[in-house]
């Protein structure tokens, strides 16, 4: 048991270190991805026991296991067939920084995610207000995703969990549609100044 706790602490610290640094190579992304998957595998063993409990309990459990929720999205978890959606029925939890998620979008990289469905719903308009909206000067676009802030945590804290599913846990970092690849190694060559 002590070994599992030590391993969890080491993996948690390693994942936090990876979050703090800038990931630019395939090897760095693999290391980050593997550390997150390893921590999530620890949480996966008891995750089903959180069905029927408030979302805040799952957040506490993840924190206890060294898993830090960094981003959330309501995409795929709301009544999108309606012109004016009213309800959010769940969340997708992500565990990388916004910068790394942007990198993952460019290179079609997989990143572990946890899908949480709620027994009830939360108000759609209030959920969207938790996310920073994009404004390009012409119009504001709807953003369905953003940082897992204290406000977001408080808003979803009382939502009762219906089910929890884990995704992208196979450690394969590229999606099948990936057209670009990250550099394998950092470019260590320096530009020589001209005389």
Residue pairs with C-beta under 8 A, 6 or more apart in sequence:
4 42
8 39
8 42
8 65
8 66
9 66
11 35
11 38
11 39
11 42
11 66
12 39
12 65
12 66
12 67
12 68
13 66
14 35
15 32
15 35
15 36
15 39
15 66
15 67
15 68
15 95
16 68
18 28
18 31
18 32
18 35
19 32
19 68
19 70
19 96
19 97
19 100
21 28
22 99
23 29
23 32
23 100
23 103
24 182
24 183
24 186
25 182
25 183
25 184
25 185
25 186
26 173
26 181
26 182
26 183
26 184
27 184
27 185
29 100
29 103
29 109
29 173
29 182
30 171
30 173
32 96
32 100
33 109
33 110
33 111
33 112
33 171
33 173
34 171
36 67
36 95
36 96
36 111
36 112
37 112
37 169
37 171
39 65
39 66
39 67
40 67
40 95
40 112
40 114
40 166
40 169
41 169
42 65
42 66
42 67
43 61
43 62
43 65
43 67
44 166
44 169
46 61
47 58
47 61
47 114
47 164
47 166
48 164
50 57
50 58
50 61
50 161
50 164
51 161
51 162
51 163
51 164
52 119
52 160
52 161
53 160
53 161
54 157
54 158
54 159
54 160
54 161
55 91
55 116
55 118
55 156
55 157
55 158
55 159
55 160
55 161
56 153
56 157
56 158
58 116
58 161
58 164
59 69
59 153
59 157
62 68
62 69
67 95
68 95
69 93
69 94
69 95
69 148
70 94
70 95
70 96
70 97
70 98
70 147
70 148
71 93
71 94
71 95
71 96
71 97
71 98
71 101
71 145
71 146
71 147
71 148
72 91
72 92
72 93
72 94
72 145
72 146
72 147
72 148
72 152
72 156
73 91
73 92
73 94
73 144
73 145
73 146
74 88
74 90
74 91
74 92
74 124
74 127
74 128
74 144
74 145
75 92
75 144
75 145
76 92
77 88
77 89
77 90
77 91
77 92
77 117
78 85
78 87
78 88
78 89
78 124
78 127
78 144
79 85
79 86
79 87
79 89
79 124
85 124
86 123
86 124
86 125
87 121
87 122
87 123
87 124
88 118
88 121
88 122
88 123
88 124
88 127
89 117
89 118
89 121
90 115
90 116
90 117
90 118
90 162
91 115
91 116
91 156
92 113
92 114
92 115
92 116
93 113
93 114
93 115
93 116
93 148
94 101
94 111
94 113
95 111
95 112
95 113
96 104
96 111
98 147
100 111
101 111
103 109
103 182
104 110
104 111
106 180
107 174
107 178
107 180
107 181
107 182
108 174
108 175
108 177
108 178
108 179
108 180
109 173
109 174
109 175
109 178
109 182
110 168
110 172
110 173
110 174
110 175
111 168
112 166
112 167
112 168
112 169
113 166
113 167
113 168
114 164
114 165
114 166
114 167
115 164
115 165
115 166
115 167
116 161
116 163
116 164
117 161
117 162
117 163
117 164
118 159
118 160
118 161
118 162
119 159
119 160
119 161
119 162
120 159
120 160
122 155
122 156
122 159
126 155
127 155
128 142
128 143
128 144
130 146
130 149
130 151
130 152
130 155
131 143
131 144
131 145
131 146
132 143
132 146
133 140
133 141
133 142
133 143
134 140
134 141
134 143
135 141
146 152
174 181
